[in-house]
Amino acid sequence: MGTRSRGKRNPTPEVKPILEDEIVEFVVYARKSTDESTEKQAASIPQQIEACYDHFMKEDFNLAKRPKDEPLDEKTLMEIDQDNWANPDRARDLKAFYVEHWIITERKSAKEPKKRKKWATLIKAIKVGSVRGLFGYSPDRISRNLQEGGELINLVDNDFVRLKFTNFHFENNAAGQMMLGFWFVFAEHYSKKLSEDVSRGTAKKHLEGIAAGVRKYGYTQDTEDRFIPDPHHFPILRQAFERKLKNNWSDAKIANEMNAMGWSQVLKEQGGVNRKMNAKKISNYGLWSSSFYHGLWKRTFNNVVVEVDLRSLEYPDYQFTPLLSEEEWLMLQEKLSDKNAKAVKKRLSQRSKRLEPARPAPNELLTCKECSKNLQFNVPNISRHENKMADLKKAIEDVVKPHQIKFRCTNKECEKSVNINWDVIDEKIGKLFKTIKVDKEAYQAYLYALKEDLKDKSKKQSSELKRIDLLINKKASDQRRFHESTEYGVGLTGKRKENWEKQDHGYERDIKTLDERRAFVREDSKDLLYEQRAFVETIKSLSKKWKKATYVQKHELVSQLLLNITVDSKNNLKIALQPSLESLFVRSGAARRI
């Protein structure tokens, strides 16, 4: 018989649909997500291969032979042996079946589309006609999202692939496609529901102080999965915190001492993992800033931060042991904050500070599309610009022209290919700003959302003020103890008096610094709504203001309005607005929002 024609759009015109009498060879696809929390009831890959083997032995159809370039999954072969350790003959048959036929195994979640590389390659092979049949354990192993499920149904509907499952009888007609679609819908719903249930259960355990699979440096778990000090690592970590707090050691020096003391704890068991500590691990884990170590455990569930004070939990024969006191932790945060502030001040005092007024966009806003690295701001011939500034008695932003400012990728692989001048970006942003206008109704909705955000900000400010007050009280208490425990008066030498006063002035200086920070936090709570209204008034005439704006003003505008700017090796630009501001703007003459 000839090719069937249903008057449907052919997604790949260069490939002919399957003929009625065409012999179709099927490729086996077996998938098991590595996210066991959401798919712990799903059959393992060896179980799926076994089901496909039994189905193949019962029915008369063709399986494709394994291509020479299709690699074997050694883990699958090992798991087949493990699952059939009591039946070596069965294991031998299944391994022979796997080695002989084209069986694709993938260990990725199918909840989100375009995340599985092997599946994407398989779909491409179907579209070009090199694969004509797909055989699997069940539809939910094929997909758990409607986008990829719908794409497969479209290929089936256009006779580009035939499907076969071990536990689902599929016929390529309207009813069969409808049932397959239902299966994908239920699979997606089941995946989301199970994920929500697991997240809810984990959050409940979190509030009860139960580890639920979470591991922490310095701690292990008791029989009820509650945190208890690790007898070997706890004292090592305690000394590491003391080194950071009292001796101001570097992370690298602390890590070396921890290793010398026999540190070997890892948070995730993997084959061949290095159990030693290093500065990168300390930084990536956020060791010094984790409030868990004084008893306040924070985790995020569905974008909501859930806190539990482990010290307040009441269990028979159990009491959480913090690594350090809350007061010590706050002092460490204060010390780290001061250190970071000094580092920033030092960087700003360097030569590049003179170029800051000419920086029309922050480095982190511009990204190289080729390698996803941030582009670096650069003004060539700095000395020439400085001489011109001196001759004309003008600021650098008045001397440097847009075409002289460059943003380039410093990654070795992209250094020569991604190099773009600001005038190109400036023109593209100017055109974008010409097309936007303020939607009044959306603006009112935005103000309402902003008011809600201000409530959260007020809570954070209140918490910060309490923290500062606690530190001020601590410093004042230390000063009182110093006065009570030290001698000072008649008969003492001038040198001793000078030392005493120096230490006493140190307390006064620290208290003054904290008072200034408290004043800054209070000042920061000004009416943000007023500022936003003024900001939107600026947006109404944005295109005109952009032309006349200085580099400093443009820097502020792009920081406020744009989410990112990506540039590829051909200097193609893609500019995205801030998601939180998208509801404010509507494209002029367009039916959809930006």
Secondary structure, 3 states (H helix, E strand, C coil): CCCCCCCCCCCCCCCCCCCCCCCCEEEEEEECCCCHHHHCCCCCHHHHHHHHHHHHHHCCCEECECCCCCCCCHHHHHHHHHHCCCCHHHHHHHHHHHHHECEEEECCCCCCCCCCHHHHHHHHHHHCCCCCEEEECCHHHHCCCHHHHHHHHHHHHCCCCEEEECCCCCCCCHHHHHHHHHHHHHHHHHHHHHHHHHHHHHHHHHHCCECCCCCCCCEEECCCCEEEECCCHHHHHHHHHHHHHHHCCCHHHHHHHHHHCCCCCCCCCCCCCCCCCCHHHHHHHCCCCCHHHHCEEEEEECCEEEEEEHHHCCECCECCCCCCCHHHHHHHHHHHHHHHHHHHHHHHCCHHHHHHHHCCCCHHHEEECCCCCECEEECCCHHHHHHHHHHHCCCHHHHCCHHHCEEECCCCCCCCCCEEEHHHHHHHHHHHHHCEEECHHHHHHHHHHHHHHHHHHHHHHHHHHHHHHHHHHHHHHHHHHHHHHCCCCCCCCHHHHHHHHHHHHHHHHHHHHHHHHHHHHHHCCCCHHHHHHHHHHHHHCHHHHHHHCCHHHHHHHHHHHEEEEEECCCCCEEEEECHHHHHHEEECCCCCEC
